[in-house]
Amino acid sequence: MNSENIKTITNQAIEQLITALNEGRNETLTQYLAAIGRFHRYSLRNVMLIASQKPTASHVAGFHAWHKLGRFVKKGEKGIMILAPIVRRKSGSAKQDETDESSTAVGFRAAYVFDISQTDGQELPTIGSVNGEPREYGERLAKFVTEQGIALEYSEDIAPARGTSAGGKIALLPGQSPAEEFATLAHELAHEMMHRDKRRSSTSKRSRETEAEAVAFVVCHAIGLETGSASRDYIQLYEGDAKLLTDSLSHIQQTANHILNAIGAENLSAPQ
């Protein structure tokens, strides 16, 4: 597949999302945010490619990777195209999929992965299922907050708000369930990480709130929590501009990845 075909397919992913938002079908963006949670070890471009081609994908891997896991791609299944880097050794010889530090990426090629639903074989161990309980991730998230120099406290005075953040200080409403508290803290932490710098002046309050909620949704989804965020209206992220949408999604992905890495949830993504 040549570079122009690859560019066309990747552009179609963002166009599909924009078309859906124009038509008021916000569930498509929710699917993309869920995909970021499932595949947070992939680039944003590849997350969008996976979500646009197979929105229900949950665990993806290459043909040979599935074979090593004791599973086999079913006959006739169509691969999901992603972009894989083409790297070149500094000595000058080009190789693909080289991870050596002496190599540098010089371009991309089309590669294909398959969702677990397209395979048969040995059962995989359950990965990251917490069944609505944040378990150790709640304590880890709170620890990460304090390690950032952010004061964390509980206060009845913030009601009816479930949480607030004020630049270096987060307050949570007491009495929330563990899952609700985790989601609230992730939301307020996202504000602290995304909206306390010069970028704040270039974003609207509505977009900041939906970005923070989107980060909370991604993080909760990645550790297996079921939250009400999936039914929220994320269309404010769009604001009528494709660049604003992709920039916003990029910030959401980066912030969610940072949080997931910090709480030790980086291994909850799909096998590659």
C-alpha positions in Angstrom: 0.0 0.0 0.0 1.5 3.3 -1.0 1.8 6.5 1.2 -1.1 8.2 -0.5 -3.5 5.3 0.1 -2.4 5.2 3.8 -2.9 9.0 4.1 -6.4 8.6 2.5 -7.4 5.9 5.0 -6.1 7.8 8.0 -7.9 10.9 6.9 -11.2 8.9 6.5 -11.0 8.1 10.2 -11.2 11.7 11.4 -13.7 12.5 8.6 -16.0 9.7 9.8 -15.9 11.1 13.3 -16.6 14.7 12.2 -19.5 13.5 10.0 -21.0 11.6 12.9 -20.7 14.7 15.2 -22.3 16.9 12.5 -25.2 14.5 12.4 -25.5 14.6 16.2 -24.4 11.0 16.7 -22.2 11.6 19.7 -21.9 7.9 20.5 -19.2 7.7 17.8 -16.9 9.9 19.8 -17.7 7.9 22.9 -16.5 4.8 21.0 -13.3 6.6 20.1 -12.7 7.6 23.7 -13.4 4.0 24.8 -10.9 2.9 22.2 -8.3 5.2 23.7 -8.9 3.5 27.0 -8.5 0.0 25.5 -5.5 0.8 23.3 -3.7 3.5 25.2 -0.3 2.0 24.2 -1.1 2.8 20.5 -0.7 6.2 18.9 -3.8 8.4 18.6 -3.7 7.8 14.8 -3.8 4.1 15.2 -6.5 4.2 17.9 -8.6 6.2 15.4 -7.9 3.7 12.7 -8.9 0.8 14.8 -12.1 2.5 16.0 -13.1 3.5 12.5 -12.6 0.0 11.1 -13.9 -2.1 14.0 -15.6 0.0 16.7 -16.2 -3.1 18.9 -12.5 -4.2 18.9 -11.3 -5.0 22.5 -8.0 -6.8 22.2 -5.9 -6.6 19.0 -2.6 -8.1 18.0 -0.9 -9.2 14.8 -1.3 -12.6 13.1 2.0 -14.0 14.6 1.4 -12.4 18.0 -1.9 -14.2 18.3 -0.2 -17.4 17.3 2.3 -17.0 20.1 -0.7 -16.6 22.5 -2.2 -19.9 21.3 -4.9 -18.3 19.2 -5.4 -18.4 15.4 -7.0 -15.9 13.1 -10.2 -17.4 11.6 -10.3 -18.1 7.9 -11.6 -15.2 5.8 -11.2 -12.5 8.6 -10.2 -9.1 7.3 -7.3 -7.4 9.1 -7.5 -4.0 10.8 -5.0 -1.7 9.1 -2.7 0.3 11.4 0.5 2.2 10.7 3.8 0.6 11.7 7.1 2.7 11.6 9.8 2.0 9.1 13.1 2.6 10.9 16.6 3.0 9.7 19.7 2.1 11.5 22.0 5.0 11.9 24.6 3.0 9.9 22.2 3.5 7.0 20.5 0.1 6.5 16.7 0.2 6.5 14.8 -2.3 8.6 11.2 -2.6 9.7 9.9 -2.9 13.3 13.4 -2.2 14.7 13.4 -1.2 18.3 17.1 -0.6 18.8 18.0 2.8 20.2 20.5 3.3 17.4 17.6 3.4 14.9 15.3 6.2 13.8 11.9 6.2 12.1 11.9 7.3 8.5 8.3 6.6 7.5 5.3 4.4 8.0 3.9 1.3 6.3 0.5 -0.4 6.5 0.4 -3.3 9.0 -2.6 -5.4 10.0 -3.9 -6.5 13.3 -6.9 -8.7 14.3 -9.4 -8.4 17.2 -9.8 -11.3 19.6 -13.3 -11.8 18.2 -11.6 -12.7 14.9 -9.6 -15.5 16.4 -10.1 -18.9 18.0 -7.9 -20.9 20.4 -6.8 -20.8 24.0 -8.6 -18.5 26.4 -6.7 -15.4 27.4 -6.3 -14.6 31.1 -8.6 -11.8 32.3 -6.8 -8.5 31.9 -7.6 -5.6 34.1 -11.2 -6.5 35.0 -12.1 -4.8 38.2 -15.9 -5.3 38.0 -16.8 -1.8 39.1 -14.3 -1.6 41.9 -11.2 0.5 41.5 -9.3 -1.7 44.0 -5.7 -0.6 44.4 -6.0 1.9 41.7 -8.0 4.3 44.0 -5.2 4.5 46.5 -2.6 4.8 43.7 -4.5 7.6 42.1 -4.7 9.5 45.4 -1.0 8.9 45.9 -0.2 10.2 42.5 -2.2 13.4 43.1 -0.3 14.2 46.3 3.0 13.3 44.6 2.3 16.1 42.1 2.2 18.6 45.0 -1.7 18.8 44.9 -3.5 18.9 48.2 -6.3 16.4 48.4 -9.1 16.9 51.0 -12.8 16.0 51.6 -15.4 18.7 52.1 -19.2 18.8 52.5 -19.1 22.4 51.6 -18.6 21.7 47.9 -22.0 20.1 47.5 -23.8 19.6 45.2 -20.5 19.3 43.2 -18.8 15.9 43.6 -15.4 17.5 43.2 -13.6 20.8 42.7 -10.0 21.8 41.7 -8.4 25.1 42.3 -4.9 25.0 41.1 -2.9 22.9 43.5 -5.9 21.7 45.5 -8.6 19.1 44.9 -11.7 18.7 47.1 -13.9 15.7 47.0 -17.4 15.3 48.3 -17.5 12.6 51.1 -19.8 9.6 50.8 -19.3 8.8 47.2 -18.9 5.1 46.2 -15.3 4.0 45.4 -16.1 4.0 41.7 -17.7 7.5 41.8 -14.8 8.9 43.9 -12.2 7.4 41.5 -14.0 9.0 38.5 -14.4 12.3 40.2 -10.7 12.4 41.3 -9.6 11.5 37.7 -11.7 14.3 36.4 -10.3 16.9 38.8 -6.8 15.7 38.3 -7.2 16.1 34.5 -8.1 19.7 35.1 -4.9 20.2 37.1 -2.8 18.5 34.4 -4.4 20.1 31.4 -5.9 23.4 32.3 -3.5 25.2 34.6 -1.1 26.5 32.0 -1.2 28.9 29.0 -3.5 26.5 27.2 -6.3 27.5 29.5 -6.7 30.9 27.8 -7.2 29.2 24.4 -10.0 26.9 25.5 -13.6 27.4 26.6 -15.0 26.4 30.0 -17.3 23.9 28.2 -14.4 22.3 26.3 -12.3 22.1 29.5 -15.1 20.3 31.3 -15.7 17.8 28.5 -11.9 17.2 28.1 -11.6 16.4 31.8 -14.7 14.2 31.7 -13.3 12.4 28.7 -10.0 11.7 30.5 -11.9 10.3 33.4 -13.9 8.1 31.1 -10.8 6.8 29.4 -9.0 6.0 32.7 -12.1 4.4 34.2 -12.7 2.4 31.1 -9.1 1.2 31.0 -9.3 -0.2 34.5 -12.6 -1.8 33.9 -15.0 0.6 35.7 -18.4 1.2 34.3 -19.3 4.9 34.7 -22.1 7.1 33.6 -19.7 9.0 31.4 -20.5 7.0 28.3 -23.9 8.8 28.0 -22.5 12.3 28.4 -22.5 14.8 25.5 -19.0 15.0 24.2 -19.8 17.0 21.1 -18.3 20.2 22.7 -14.9 18.8 22.0 -15.7 19.3 18.3 -16.5 23.1 18.2 -16.8 22.9 14.4 -13.1 22.5 13.6 -11.3 19.3 12.7 -8.0 20.6 14.1 -9.5 21.5 17.4 -11.0 18.1 17.7 -7.8 16.2 16.9 -5.8 18.5 19.2 -8.2 18.0 22.0 -8.2 14.2 21.5 -4.4 14.3 21.6 -4.4 16.1 24.9 -6.9 13.7 26.3 -4.9 10.7 25.2 -1.6 12.1 26.6 -3.2 13.0 30.0 -5.0 9.7 30.3 -1.8 7.8 29.4 0.2 9.7 32.0 -2.3 8.8 34.7 -2.6 5.2 33.7 1.2 4.8 33.7 1.4 6.5 37.1 -1.1 4.2 38.7 0.5 1.1 37.3 -2.3 0.4 34.8 -0.1 0.6 31.7 -0.3 -3.2 31.2 -4.1 -3.2 30.9 -4.1 -2.4 27.2 -4.5 -4.9 24.4 -1.6 -7.3 23.5 0.4 -6.1 20.5 
